[in-house]
């Protein structure tokens, strides 16, 4: 399994037998590597250049919202990290809030949020009820845009050391989607089952959390996070159960769409936009059948997306061999 092999290799590079929970998202630095930083303008240019390779409409939209000042990305004291996008349907605009610190990861985050804004943009002329898409497709455009840029940063790396660091960042996202979020799903399953019988104590919640983490990570960590249930906001959003599951679905869904794009890039942007416009009016099965002619009920559709990340894991293993 390439993702567990990636984690084992990362542990070896850190001088450990196994990663602990808090090591999973640690950066990897080998040789004389120093992380490359970008100015905001450099990041915008890189994003737009690579969006343009995909299609002119995405690139034009991205440039337009930057020039209009719809992105608030200043890095200032007291401002939270991360990124968020909200749409304003009455004015047919979007706003992006993020903290840009100059890292390649922040550049991917900016691309991710622009993807969200682009999804809204493709639907602005539709009736309001036809724009309220479900959570399972809410991360489609964002993850697709992020993949375009993250893949380009790896290709543009100036050395093997830089490529290793960037691959690690991409693969951290994969392990989060395939393992961390799976652990959250397993935890919620067990919690709801026990809650039907009565109150669940804090100690029991911690036990359920560790059990879920061990199963999701195939017991490949040296330490776990028993109080993760208390630290993750999503568990306390009582209006939606299994809040995190759509992230994994959306991640896999967008990767598989990306794989379809790589196979037939010519004219794909128009198919992609048509797909986004229909995300609120049909099932995911019908959506992909209509716009891509593919059946998502067969494993091969999803396997092609997983294969993209598996290639990254294998590249990481190959490149890091010299640093053991």
Secondary structure as GFF3:
##gff-version 3
##sequence-region A 1 324
A	DSSP	alpha_helix	2	13	.	.	.	ID=ss1
A	DSSP	three_ten_helix	21	23	.	.	.	ID=ss2
A	DSSP	alpha_helix	40	54	.	.	.	ID=ss3
A	DSSP	alpha_helix	56	67	.	.	.	ID=ss4
A	DSSP	beta_strand	71	72	.	.	.	ID=ss5
A	DSSP	beta_strand	83	88	.	.	.	ID=ss6
A	DSSP	beta_strand	93	98	.	.	.	ID=ss7
A	DSSP	alpha_helix	104	121	.	.	.	ID=ss8
A	DSSP	three_ten_helix	128	131	.	.	.	ID=ss9
A	DSSP	three_ten_helix	135	137	.	.	.	ID=ss10
A	DSSP	alpha_helix	140	155	.	.	.	ID=ss11
A	DSSP	alpha_helix	160	175	.	.	.	ID=ss12
A	DSSP	pi_helix	176	180	.	.	.	ID=ss13
A	DSSP	alpha_helix	181	195	.	.	.	ID=ss14
A	DSSP	alpha_helix	202	216	.	.	.	ID=ss15
A	DSSP	alpha_helix	228	231	.	.	.	ID=ss16
A	DSSP	three_ten_helix	233	236	.	.	.	ID=ss17
A	DSSP	alpha_helix	245	263	.	.	.	ID=ss18
A	DSSP	alpha_helix	268	277	.	.	.	ID=ss19
A	DSSP	alpha_helix	284	292	.	.	.	ID=ss20
A	DSSP	alpha_helix	299	320	.	.	.	ID=ss21
A	DSSP	three_ten_helix	321	323	.	.	.	ID=ss22
###
